[in-house]
Amino acid sequence: MSCEEFEKIAVGVRGDLIQTAAHYLHDRDAAEDVVQDTLLKLFVMRSRLDAYRSVEALARTVVKHLSLNYIRDNRMSTAIDTATIAVSDERADDAELSAERLRRTLEMIDALPAKQSIIMRMKHVEGMEVEDIARAACCSADAVYAHLSRGRRAIVERFKQKGGL
């Protein structure tokens, strides 16, 4: 499929894709981001799109999956951010308890598989961007997102098992 053909299809389905993503996300800006990611994925695989009966149906499926991934990732990220905020927002007289919570959170990160642990530390402790982490870890940005997702999921599970921090 040529770039021009892809562009015609993309322009034609973009509005429908935004509505679909907005239905799942309830956030127009996030829906725009998901649709942009969808169109990028389809553009990269445009040479194979002729094999599909309906590119529009494929695009809707990709939007659905990316929207659900976005929701899942934000929930896990929110759980970790909440734990981090709880640790950092302790009052001065609770400094000892705060230090203990931080130590236990870092222990949970250290207990993850090596690559997940390193990537989680780079992202959540050092505050690095995904692209920088990908270069440092010699992997793709998608692999970084996958490691972050798995690591966050494992930490959330440990929080649940231990009744929080």
WOHU-V768617 format. One record per residue. PHI is phi in whole degrees, -180 to 180 (NA if undefined). PSI is psi in whole degrees, -180 to 180 (* if undefined). OMEGA is omega in whole degrees, 0 to 359 (none if undefined). Layout:
phi:PHI psi:PSI omega:OMEGA
phi:PHI psi:PSI omega:OMEGA
This chain:
phi:NA psi:133 omega:181
phi:-79 psi:166 omega:179
phi:-62 psi:-38 omega:181
phi:-66 psi:-43 omega:178
phi:-63 psi:-42 omega:179
phi:-63 psi:-42 omega:181
phi:-61 psi:-41 omega:178
phi:-62 psi:-45 omega:179
phi:-65 psi:-44 omega:182
phi:-62 psi:-44 omega:179
phi:-64 psi:-38 omega:182
phi:-69 psi:-34 omega:185
phi:-101 psi:-8 omega:186
phi:-56 psi:-47 omega:181
phi:-61 psi:-43 omega:178
phi:-64 psi:-40 omega:180
phi:-66 psi:-39 omega:178
phi:-64 psi:-42 omega:177
phi:-62 psi:-42 omega:180
phi:-63 psi:-48 omega:180
phi:-64 psi:-41 omega:180
phi:-64 psi:-33 omega:177
phi:-60 psi:-42 omega:180
phi:-79 psi:-40 omega:191
phi:-95 psi:-23 omega:183
phi:56 psi:32 omega:181
phi:-151 psi:113 omega:186
phi:-63 psi:-40 omega:180
phi:-66 psi:-44 omega:178
phi:-64 psi:-38 omega:178
phi:-62 psi:-43 omega:177
phi:-59 psi:-43 omega:180
phi:-63 psi:-44 omega:181
phi:-64 psi:-43 omega:179
phi:-64 psi:-40 omega:178
phi:-62 psi:-44 omega:177
phi:-62 psi:-40 omega:179
phi:-62 psi:-49 omega:181
phi:-64 psi:-35 omega:177
phi:-65 psi:-46 omega:178
phi:-60 psi:-45 omega:180
phi:-67 psi:-37 omega:179
phi:-63 psi:-42 omega:180
phi:-62 psi:-36 omega:181
phi:-100 psi:21 omega:185
phi:-60 psi:-27 omega:179
phi:-69 psi:-19 omega:180
phi:-105 psi:0 omega:184
phi:-68 psi:-25 omega:179
phi:-64 psi:-20 omega:180
phi:-75 psi:-16 omega:181
phi:-92 psi:142 omega:178
phi:-67 psi:-39 omega:182
phi:-138 psi:110 omega:178
phi:-66 psi:-34 omega:179
phi:-64 psi:-43 omega:179
phi:-65 psi:-40 omega:177
phi:-61 psi:-44 omega:180
phi:-62 psi:-43 omega:179
phi:-63 psi:-39 omega:179
phi:-65 psi:-44 omega:179
phi:-63 psi:-42 omega:178
phi:-60 psi:-44 omega:180
phi:-59 psi:-49 omega:182
phi:-66 psi:-42 omega:178
phi:-67 psi:-35 omega:177
phi:-65 psi:-45 omega:179
phi:-65 psi:-39 omega:175
phi:-62 psi:-42 omega:179
phi:-61 psi:-46 omega:180
phi:-62 psi:-48 omega:181
phi:-62 psi:-46 omega:181
phi:-63 psi:-39 omega:180
phi:-68 psi:-36 omega:178
phi:-64 psi:-44 omega:181
phi:-70 psi:-41 omega:178
phi:-63 psi:-40 omega:179
phi:-64 psi:-40 omega:179
phi:-63 psi:-43 omega:179
phi:-69 psi:-42 omega:178
phi:-62 psi:-39 omega:178
phi:-63 psi:-43 omega:178
phi:-64 psi:-42 omega:179
phi:-65 psi:-43 omega:178
phi:-64 psi:-41 omega:179
phi:-61 psi:-38 omega:179
phi:-70 psi:-44 omega:186
phi:-80 psi:-21 omega:183
phi:-95 psi:12 omega:180
phi:-65 psi:149 omega:177
phi:-70 psi:162 omega:184
phi:-60 psi:-37 omega:181
phi:-73 psi:-10 omega:177
phi:-104 psi:23 omega:184
phi:-60 psi:-38 omega:180
phi:-65 psi:-44 omega:178
phi:-65 psi:-40 omega:179
phi:-63 psi:-44 omega:179
phi:-63 psi:-38 omega:179
phi:-65 psi:-42 omega:179
phi:-64 psi:-43 omega:178
phi:-63 psi:-43 omega:179
phi:-60 psi:-44 omega:181
phi:-68 psi:-37 omega:178
phi:-64 psi:-44 omega:179
phi:-66 psi:-35 omega:175
phi:-63 psi:-40 omega:178
phi:-63 psi:-40 omega:178
phi:-65 psi:-42 omega:180
phi:-66 psi:-26 omega:181
phi:-77 psi:-11 omega:178
phi:-70 psi:163 omega:172
phi:-55 psi:152 omega:190
phi:-49 psi:-53 omega:185
phi:-66 psi:-41 omega:178
phi:-62 psi:-43 omega:180
phi:-61 psi:-47 omega:181
phi:-63 psi:-45 omega:182
phi:-68 psi:-39 omega:178
phi:-63 psi:-42 omega:179
phi:-64 psi:-43 omega:180
phi:-61 psi:-41 omega:184
phi:-78 psi:-52 omega:191
phi:-95 psi:-22 omega:179
phi:-99 psi:-48 omega:182
phi:-89 psi:-15 omega:177
phi:73 psi:26 omega:181
phi:-74 psi:155 omega:176
phi:-82 psi:156 omega:184
phi:-59 psi:-42 omega:181
phi:-62 psi:-41 omega:179
phi:-67 psi:-40 omega:178
phi:-63 psi:-43 omega:180
phi:-59 psi:-44 omega:178
phi:-65 psi:-45 omega:182
phi:-67 psi:-36 omega:183
phi:-91 psi:0 omega:180
phi:55 psi:50 omega:177
phi:-146 psi:176 omega:181
phi:-82 psi:163 omega:176
phi:-62 psi:-37 omega:177
phi:-62 psi:-40 omega:178
phi:-65 psi:-38 omega:178
phi:-62 psi:-47 omega:178
phi:-60 psi:-40 omega:180
phi:-65 psi:-44 omega:179
phi:-65 psi:-42 omega:178
phi:-62 psi:-43 omega:181
phi:-62 psi:-47 omega:180
phi:-65 psi:-42 omega:179
phi:-64 psi:-45 omega:179
phi:-62 psi:-43 omega:180
phi:-61 psi:-43 omega:180
phi:-64 psi:-41 omega:180
phi:-68 psi:-41 omega:178
phi:-60 psi:-42 omega:178
phi:-62 psi:-41 omega:179
phi:-66 psi:-37 omega:176
phi:-61 psi:-43 omega:180
phi:-64 psi:-43 omega:181
phi:-65 psi:-37 omega:184
phi:-95 psi:5 omega:180
phi:70 psi:37 omega:180
phi:86 psi:-165 omega:182
phi:-90 psi:* omega:none
